[in-house]
C-alpha cells in the first residue's frame, strides 16, 4: 500500500483533511509535525497510530571522536589561561 506524508508546518490541517478525503482510503497517510524528528499516523481510526522517529547519532559516541574533543578542550583551556 502506498503512503503519503504531509508536513503540518507547510500545509494547513484543513487542507490535509481535504486531500485525505479527496484521495480516498486506498492510501496510507502520515503527518510530520513541524520542528519534529518524528512522523505520526494510523492506518485506521480503529487502530493505534504508528510513530516513526529518526535516530540521531552524535560523533561523541565514538571513542576516537571523544578523545579528540577532550584533547581540543585541554589545549584550548591551556591557550585561554
Secondary structure as UniProt FT lines:
FT   STRAND          3..7
FT   TURN            8..10
FT   HELIX           13..23
FT   TURN            25..26
FT   STRAND          28..32
FT   TURN            34..35
FT   STRAND          38..41
FT   TURN            45..46
FT   STRAND          50..53
FT   HELIX           59..61
FT   HELIX           63..80
//
